[in-house]
Amino acid sequence: MAKITYIEHGGKEHVVDVANGLTVMEGARDNGIPGIEADCGGACACSTCHVYVHPEWVERLPVKDDMETDMLDFAYEPDETRSRLTCQIKVTDAVDGLVVQMPEKQI
């Protein structure tokens, strides 16, 4: 289990425990975190689970694959370094303490 901090665009924080094996997107969905829509249900076929990863976590996460990189082109104001799709981040003990911030909107 990992503790993940989700920060809404306006600054409100939600700290939740997410079971290993789920994705960061599923953790948001299962805990009613606003700001992550996940329209495709985690198939990496949209960009509505886009977040900005806290700078200290950028290098600690697995690298983006080509499909995630391509989908981020459709995200609202993507940041080349910090933008990730939460459906592509698997929860493990290694991501305990992860902090992500939602963009102003999802498109």
Secondary structure as UniProt FT lines:
FT   STRAND          2..7
FT   TURN            9..10
FT   STRAND          13..18
FT   TURN            20..21
FT   HELIX           24..30
FT   TURN            31..32
FT   TURN            34..35
FT   TURN            39..40
FT   TURN            48..49
FT   STRAND          50..53
FT   HELIX           55..60
FT   HELIX           66..72
FT   TURN            73..74
FT   TURN            80..82
FT   STRAND          83..85
FT   HELIX           86..88
FT   HELIX           93..95
FT   TURN            96..97
FT   STRAND          99..101
//
